[in-house]
Structure formats: structure tokens, C-alpha cells
Amino acid sequence: MITTHQNQYIEVGIGSEQYALRIDEIHEIIKMQVITCIPNTRSYIKGVINLRGKIISIISLRARFDLMEEDYNKQTRIVVVNFMGEMVGIIVDRVNQVTSFSNIQEPPDHSGNKQNAYFSGVGHTEVGLVFILNLTNILQE
């Protein structure tokens, strides 16, 4: 099914792939900070940071997608999102731009592949496809 949306998205990158988050899900985008590790947590939960007096959990999108971790660099960002009344930080390799999609298609159905549940759709741009992230499925387990 093809749907037409004119919502705005923030396009982020992990490696050579492009992903997008709805702009209304984002609280703010910050530079990398020192993360305090939490013992005995899932591998994709990197720890917590203190963001202006509020402690927020930080996850790695690379680890969540079972990709190899890479060293952080000056383009690495934490995208702070609003999720179920809490703020959660998501580490991405880079933040590219604000964009909108003229049409969004459902992601391909590959039954049994849990990673497909991480996407709510696929947007088209002049340079390629952008997977739209489903925060609920990424942040809940």
C-alpha cells in the first residue's frame, strides 16, 4: 500500500544506510557525551547521561540492528526522542537533514526477520531509499 505523507522527518545515517525519524518524536539532537555504563543490561543499551539534570537512557542504533560498533567521531550524535513519557537517547553516526517524503511505502515483508519490525515505511528521495524508524518496536523488547 502506498500512502501520501507530508510529515517532516530527520534523516540520520548508520554506515552507508539512511533512516528517518518523525520530527515530532524528537526532543533534541546533541553531540556525543560521556555515557555512564549500567551493568547487566542489554547489549544495545549503552548507559545513561545527565541531560540538564535529567537522567536519560542511551541506546546504540548500530547495536540494536546487530551491526558492528564503530568509534564515535565528531559527526556522531545522540538523537533524544520522546517515548512513552520519557526521554531516550539514540546514538547515530550522523544527522543529515530535515526532509519530507511525497510517498511512503510499507517495508517489504520478510516473515521471521525481526528487524523489519523496526521500520514503519520506506520513503523515496532523489538519492535513494530511506527507512522510516518505528520507535515503539526499536525501544521496546
N, C-alpha and C positions, 0 to 999 in steps of 0.2 A: 504494500500500500504506500502510495506517495502522498505526503502531506505538505501543505504550504505553511511556512512559518516565517515571521519577520522578527522573531525574538533576537536579541543580541547575545553573543557568546564571546567568551575569552578563549582564544586559541592558544594552546600550550603544546610543548613538544617533549617527547621522550625519545631519545635517539633520533632516528630519521622519521618517526611517525608523528602525526599531528592529531591532537584530541581537542575537544571543546567542552567548556562548562557554561551553563546558562549564567549570564551576568547577574541575574537576581539571586543566584545561590552563593555568590561570592561576597565575603565581608571586606576583604582587602588582600593585597599582594605585597609580600615583604621579602627582603633579602634574607639569605640564609643566616641563621643564628646558631649559637651553641645549643645543642639538644642534650638534655639530661636523660640518660637511658633509664628504662624501667625494667627490672629483672623479671623473667618468667612471663613475657608477653609474646604475642605472635610475631613472626619474623618481619612482617611489613610495618609493625608499629615501632618507630624509631625512638620514641620517648616523648618528652614534654618540653615546652618552652614557657617562659613567663612573658606574656604579651601585655605590657602596660598594666601589670598587677593581676592579670587573669592567666591561670594555667590552662594551656590547651595541648591536646594530644597531637602528635605529628606522625603521619604515615608516609611511606615512600610509595609512590605510584609504580616505580620500577619493580620494587619487591612485590607489590600486590599483583602485578602482571607476570610474576616469575621471571623477570629479566635480571641480568647481571647488574649489580650496583656499580656505579662509576664514581670517581672522586667528584666532589662538588667543585664548581668553578664560579666565576663572577656572574655568569648567566643563571645559575641555579636559583630558584625562587621557591618560597612557600606560599601557596595559594590558600588563604584562610577562608573556609566556607562555613555557612550556617547549616547545621544538620541537627534536626530534632531538638531545637532549642539550645544547642551547644555550638561552640566554635571548634573546628578541627582543621589542622594544617595539612596540606598535601604537598609533598616535595615533587617538583617537576624540574626538568633540565633547563627549560626556558619558557618565558611567556612571550608569545609572538605578537598578537594584535587582537583588537576588538573586531568581530565580524558578524555577519548575519548570513543566513542561507535562504535562497529562494525556494528550494525544496529539500525536504529531508526524507530519506527512505529508511525503512526498517532495516536493521542489520541482518546479514544473512543468517539463516537458522542452521547451525551445525549442532544437532542434538548431542548432548553429553559434554559439550565444551562449555565449562562454567564461565570462561572469560567472555563469551558472547553476552552473558547476563550483565556484564559491566557496561554495556553500550545500549543507549535508548534509540539511537538512529545514526545515520550516516549522511553528512552534509557534503555538498559538492562545491568546490572552489575552482578557480581558474588553474590552480597548480595541482589539484588532486582531491582525494577524498579525506574527510576529517570525521573521525568517530566521535560522537557526542556521548559524554560520560554519564552513566546512571549512578549518581552519588549514593542512593539508597543501597544498591547492590554492592558498590565498592566499599562502603563504610560499615556495612552490617555483615555478620558472618553467622 
